[in-house]
Amino acid sequence: MAKAYVLITCESGSEDFVLSSLRSIDSVKLATGVFGTYDILSKLEAGSEDSLKDIITKKIRKLPRIRATYTLMADDKNALAKKIDGRDVLDTYMSQAYILLDCEKGKEVDTMHNLSKIAEIIDGDVLFTSQVICNVVAPTYNEISDVVTKKIRKLAGIKGTTTLNVINHKPR
């Protein structure tokens, strides 16, 4: 299964329209608004990398009101997914963020292994860009900040992080 994350910048005020449009695409497994440089984070899965590229170029980038996209292809052999006991994550944890970690070249798999030991990290992927992306949950954004500064940034091989706080989590 091929996987990618697409970070999207859209026209001001059009986030709901773009989110709705993204969620109507079968390969889009997650589409959520985020604070920061980007407006939307989406996670895609398809049968092949070529299928993903077609979906991104022929469907997502063709959506009206999208100004720019940044695609991060994932290495499906080094993914992290923790079992959450059937409830929606935000029923328990009111805050959620995706953290993009810039790693020293060749340290991505070690980083993913180290991230798996942090309780607040519920999933993640090694990317083909000397980066790792992970999903962090906590009761508050301040606690997410603590996880990033006191746990993630302390790991060996991390050169920098970008935090994308989730602002409107809805299924798919």
ZABA-327364 format. One record per residue (C-alpha): residue number from 0; x, y, z. Coordinates in steps of 0.1 Angstrom, whole numbers. Layout:
(r NUM, (X, Y, Z)),
...
REM end
This chain:
(r 0, (0, 0, 0)),
(r 1, (15, 33, -11)),
(r 2, (10, 63, 13)),
(r 3, (15, 100, 11)),
(r 4, (8, 132, 30)),
(r 5, (-3, 163, 11)),
(r 6, (0, 196, 29)),
(r 7, (-23, 222, 13)),
(r 8, (-25, 260, 13)),
(r 9, (-59, 272, 1)),
(r 10, (-75, 305, -6)),
(r 11, (-85, 324, 25)),
(r 12, (-119, 313, 39)),
(r 13, (-121, 282, 16)),
(r 14, (-109, 256, 41)),
(r 15, (-143, 239, 46)),
(r 16, (-149, 237, 8)),
(r 17, (-115, 221, 2)),
(r 18, (-119, 197, 32)),
(r 19, (-152, 186, 19)),
(r 20, (-139, 181, -16)),
(r 21, (-109, 161, -3)),
(r 22, (-131, 139, 18)),
(r 23, (-150, 129, -13)),
(r 24, (-119, 113, -29)),
(r 25, (-117, 76, -20)),
(r 26, (-79, 75, -14)),
(r 27, (-80, 103, 11)),
(r 28, (-80, 86, 45)),
(r 29, (-76, 118, 65)),
(r 30, (-82, 155, 57)),
(r 31, (-81, 180, 86)),
(r 32, (-74, 217, 91)),
(r 33, (-42, 227, 108)),
(r 34, (-26, 258, 122)),
(r 35, (7, 270, 107)),
(r 36, (23, 274, 73)),
(r 37, (-3, 251, 57)),
(r 38, (-41, 251, 60)),
(r 39, (-49, 214, 55)),
(r 40, (-31, 181, 61)),
(r 41, (-43, 151, 41)),
(r 42, (-32, 115, 42)),
(r 43, (-37, 93, 12)),
(r 44, (-34, 56, 6)),
(r 45, (-36, 38, -28)),
(r 46, (-25, 5, -43)),
(r 47, (7, 20, -59)),
(r 48, (28, 51, -59)),
(r 49, (17, 58, -95)),
(r 50, (-19, 57, -84)),
(r 51, (-11, 82, -56)),
(r 52, (7, 105, -81)),
(r 53, (-23, 104, -104)),
(r 54, (-47, 112, -76)),
(r 55, (-26, 141, -64)),
(r 56, (-20, 156, -98)),
(r 57, (-53, 149, -115)),
(r 58, (-77, 153, -86)),
(r 59, (-63, 171, -56)),
(r 60, (-43, 198, -74)),
(r 61, (-72, 204, -98)),
(r 62, (-96, 213, -69)),
(r 63, (-107, 249, -70)),
(r 64, (-94, 272, -43)),
(r 65, (-61, 254, -37)),
(r 66, (-32, 277, -39)),
(r 67, (-3, 253, -33)),
(r 68, (5, 217, -23)),
(r 69, (35, 200, -7)),
(r 70, (36, 162, -11)),
(r 71, (55, 139, 12)),
(r 72, (57, 103, 1)),
(r 73, (58, 77, 29)),
(r 74, (79, 46, 32)),
(r 75, (52, 20, 40)),
(r 76, (78, -4, 54)),
(r 77, (85, 18, 84)),
(r 78, (52, 30, 97)),
(r 79, (40, 33, 133)),
(r 80, (4, 28, 143)),
(r 81, (-6, 23, 179)),
(r 82, (-39, 7, 188)),
(r 83, (-64, 31, 204)),
(r 84, (-92, 12, 221)),
(r 85, (-120, 19, 196)),
(r 86, (-128, 55, 206)),
(r 87, (-121, 85, 185)),
(r 88, (-88, 99, 197)),
(r 89, (-102, 133, 204)),
(r 90, (-130, 119, 227)),
(r 91, (-101, 114, 252)),
(r 92, (-75, 138, 240)),
(r 93, (-88, 172, 231)),
(r 94, (-56, 183, 213)),
(r 95, (-39, 168, 184)),
(r 96, (-9, 177, 161)),
(r 97, (12, 164, 133)),
(r 98, (49, 169, 138)),
(r 99, (72, 169, 108)),
(r 100, (107, 160, 120)),
(r 101, (138, 168, 99)),
(r 102, (163, 139, 106)),
(r 103, (199, 134, 100)),
(r 104, (203, 114, 68)),
(r 105, (200, 77, 75)),
(r 106, (185, 82, 110)),
(r 107, (148, 81, 100)),
(r 108, (141, 45, 110)),
(r 109, (159, 49, 143)),
(r 110, (139, 80, 149)),
(r 111, (106, 61, 142)),
(r 112, (117, 34, 167)),
(r 113, (124, 60, 193)),
(r 114, (91, 78, 187)),
(r 115, (72, 45, 192)),
(r 116, (83, 47, 229)),
(r 117, (66, 81, 235)),
(r 118, (30, 74, 248)),
(r 119, (15, 105, 232)),
(r 120, (25, 95, 197)),
(r 121, (-2, 74, 181)),
(r 122, (11, 70, 146)),
(r 123, (37, 81, 121)),
(r 124, (56, 74, 89)),
(r 125, (91, 76, 76)),
(r 126, (91, 99, 45)),
(r 127, (114, 98, 15)),
(r 128, (128, 132, 24)),
(r 129, (150, 124, 54)),
(r 130, (119, 133, 74)),
(r 131, (94, 116, 97)),
(r 132, (59, 126, 104)),
(r 133, (40, 116, 135)),
(r 134, (6, 122, 151)),
(r 135, (7, 135, 188)),
(r 136, (-23, 136, 211)),
(r 137, (-26, 152, 245)),
(r 138, (-53, 169, 267)),
(r 139, (-40, 204, 257)),
(r 140, (-19, 221, 231)),
(r 141, (5, 231, 259)),
(r 142, (10, 195, 267)),
(r 143, (17, 188, 230)),
(r 144, (43, 216, 231)),
(r 145, (59, 198, 261)),
(r 146, (60, 165, 242)),
(r 147, (77, 182, 213)),
(r 148, (102, 202, 233)),
(r 149, (109, 178, 261)),
(r 150, (106, 144, 243)),
(r 151, (108, 146, 205)),
(r 152, (135, 173, 201)),
(r 153, (157, 155, 227)),
(r 154, (159, 124, 205)),
(r 155, (192, 117, 187)),
(r 156, (193, 125, 150)),
(r 157, (166, 153, 150)),
(r 158, (177, 185, 133)),
(r 159, (144, 203, 136)),
(r 160, (106, 201, 138)),
(r 161, (75, 217, 123)),
(r 162, (43, 214, 143)),
(r 163, (9, 214, 126)),
(r 164, (-18, 217, 153)),
(r 165, (-51, 201, 142)),
(r 166, (-80, 226, 143)),
(r 167, (-110, 207, 131)),
(r 168, (-108, 170, 133)),
(r 169, (-136, 151, 116)),
(r 170, (-136, 115, 105)),
(r 171, (-121, 112, 70)),
REM end
